[in-house]
Each structure stands twice: as C-alpha cells, then as structure tokens.
Amino acid sequence: MINHISISNFAIIENTEVDFEEGLNIVTGETGSGKSIVIEAISLALGSRADSSYVRHGADKAVIQLSGELDDEEIVIIREISAAGKNLCRLNGRLVTLGELNDTCRKLADIHGQYDNQSLLNPENHIRLVDSFRAETILPLRTAFDQAFSRYQEKRSQLNKLIGLESDNLKKLDFYRFEQEEIDKAALSAGEDEELSQRIDLLQNSEKIFAGIETAYSLLNEGEHSGMDSLGTGLHALQSVSEYAKNLQDLTEEFADIYYRLEDLSASLRDIREQITFTPEELDSAISRLNLIDNLKKKYGSSIEEILAYRDRISEELNQIENYDERKAELEKEVEQSYALLSECADRLSQARKDSANELARSIQAELADLNFNSAKLVIDFKVSETIGPDGKDIVEILLSTNKGEPLKPLVKIASGGEISRIMLAIKNITGTYDNIPTMIFDEIDAGISGITASIVGRKLHQIAKNHQIICITHLPQIAASGDTHYRIFKEEGENSTFTTVQRLSTEEAVDEIARLLGGDNITEITRKSALELLESTKKKR
C-alpha cells in the first residue's frame, strides 16, 4: 500500500504532503483545484513518463517522494524532474531506470482513469482481460502458442523468400558458376600474397644480394691472407701462451668462441651462395601470380581470406539454386508441419480462453448486479478468425444487454459513460483480486452517474477497500460519504502565485465538505444536516 507522498514544485503544487491510510481514501475538491495533479504526481512516482513541463514555474526541479509497502517490505521512491529535462528515478536509494521502476510499481498500485474507460470500448483489449483472468492456466498455453507462431512465421518467410528468388536464381546460376570457377582455378592459399610480395622484392634485388654474399664469403675464406686463416693463426698464437696467466686463458676462450661462430657464419654464407638460383622467368611468374591475386581482390574482397569467404557464400547459394526443387519441397513440408502444430496450440489456447471467459463473464455479471445492473446480461463472445494471427484464432468481444428483453450488443453501441464506469469498476475489482495489487487508484470513477447509482458505487468501493487500499477522487457526496479517510484539495493565492494544498479532514470537516458537495459553497444547517444523514445512512448500508 501507499503510506505517504511528498510533492514539491510540481505543476501548481509548491509543497504538500499526504499520509494515506488503509481502506477507502476519498479525495475531493472544487473543479480546477488540482485533484488530478495529485494523481498525476502519484502516477509519476509509480513510473509513468514525465517532461520538464511538470516543473513549477520558477523552480529548478520537481521532486516527488513516495513511501509504501510491497510484499511486507518498505519501499521508498524518489522522482526528480529538472527544468532542463533531466529525469532521475531512485528506488530505496538506488538509481534505477524508468523501466525498472515501472516493473516494481505495477505490483504496488493500479491507476484507473478516463483512458481506461475508452480502452474498455476497444474489443482488441477484451482478449487480454480473458487471458489475464486465468493466467496460471492460459500463460503456459500462450507461451507454447507464441513459440509455435514464431516457428511457423520463420518457415513461411523462408519459403516465400525461396519462391520469390526463383527467377533471380536462374539469372545468377551461370554468373555464380563463372565466379566460383575463377576463384577455384586460382587455387589460392591464405597469406600467399604476402609471401609473393617478399619473394618479388628478393628477386628484383637478386644481383645486389648475390654480390654482397660473395664479397663477405670471399673476405672470410679466399686469398692468401683470408679472414679465417688470419683469425686461425691468431687463435693458435694465443693458445700457445694462455697457460701462463688466468686472464690470457679467458681471453683465448672468448677469441676461440668468436672464431668458431665466424666459421659457422661462413658455412651459412657458402650454402646460401650455392642455393641462389635467380632467373628472370621466376620473377615474371611471381609478378604475374600477384597480379592475378590483386585482380581477384578487386572483384571479390580486399584479402585472400575475404575472397575465399565469398567463394563459400556463392557456393552455398549455388547449392540452393541447383537443389531448388528439393529445398522447396523440404520447406513446404516444414511449413505444413509447423502450421499443424500452430493450429493445435491455437485450439488448446482457444478452449482455455473460452473456459476463462465463461467464468469471467459470470464474475463480472455478479459484480454488475451489485452495481445496480439488476437486469443486465453480459457475455464474452468468441468468433473464429479467418487466419491464425499473433493472438491466436479468437476474436473476442464483450457483449452487454443492460435491460431485460434487449439483445446483446457491443459495449461501444450501448454503454453510457456511467455504465462504462461501473463496468470498469466491476472489472477492476475482479482483476485486482487475481493480480494481488494492494492499492487501487480511481480518478473520476463517478463520471456519468448520480443518485442511487452513486450510493451503490460508493458501497462497492468500500467493499473493495476491505481487501485493497483505495484512493478515489470524486465529486459526488454519495461516494465521498463512503470513505474511511477524507482529504480535501484546494487552491490558495499568494501575492504573485497560486498554490495547491492537500488537507486531511477531521470528522466535522468531512461533514462540511460533504455538505459543500451537496449544496455548493454556501454551507447551511440544512446542507450540514443532510450531510450527516448521508453519512449515517451510508454506514448502515455497509
């Protein structure tokens, strides 16, 4: 339930706080006093969208704080809306997204306003009422149906795409075959282009490379005083004296190491020199091969890997084109099988809906009888759609006859504003029970009703308030007299601005407010006495 709300700089409200109680909380006030603004503030705290227009003129931001209880745990919600357009949501001190806040708050409170009345007239919403009434039974069937519908749509889409591409595929067939053959003929291997570039660079500088290797090898090994011979003589000389001093031994070993390393280097140079076989033909061949690869890159991808990936793609498409009839037959069979499963799921869902609808209709009719629809008859009608759609094969609509002997008709054709308000109240009472929503908020539930019907609606609200916290904005004294706690909203004018205030009324103040609703601003002893009589009469009928 909602325990407390604090509103600062919101619309024409500067600062006001309200402590709500269990049972039926009645909110009254003159037209234009700001009753709906309070409900709007509660709605924002519960997760509805906001913009900077809500911020009171001259203020930097509007702040709404709401505390309540959900599943025996206290929750605190803070919404901040800045004049610059920033919007912050905090739940128990933690910053949350609007979606997260909404998910939590939809379990805390349900707000009913004029829009809900209009939505009830739209038959597309009736199927949702049926589905939610016995959700524990229907939800698993709905999930199975949704999965079957998704699979059928997928297979149907694949088949349609295949059929649609049939003429294009015939045009692509020869072209794809040519491209595949061209790529296959090249016999590409990953990284080949890089190796070719390095090889070409080597071949183009072959004479310079050979001359450099030949010079280095000649200096080390050729001539009367070659480098290796001279180093060998020096090493022999050091070895002959190394035994006389420790430092000479170390120097000799280091010299020997250098000599043997140069000897290995000399052997490597000799091997490379003997293996070098550079020919103009090899260079031409490498350049030609690289040019071939570059041309393929221009047509099929910026690298060999992309070219090969493209080849795999067109190969797969070729396979599909060449096996079109086989693939079409396969998909047609899958579509048929998926539709059979979808139809079966739709039948099971439809039967569960009909069972739910019959029970829901009886429940609503019982509620309507309590709301002075004594001769009303309500039926939830089912028709079969020509095709199975996202909601199944059912077309669901609530039909109502308000007077004995009259035929059943759609709500939009027979229900007045007052009748729609009572029907919605009946539905809210039922849905509030199975949704386990602790707080129900009614904004102008009394639209279009008066007299005895208003008294009946007041008693029904009080009855619902035994199991739910109810916050109800009303302008009818009969409904106001049914409340457990009464609040009055009024405007005060300062020197340069207007303020809206919410005041909790004492018993005597509540009598005066009901008297005002009965007779206008001029409260007399007669209207006060009438208000007392209405309060006493209402208590006796509870």
Disulfide bonds with the S-S distance in Angstrom:
none
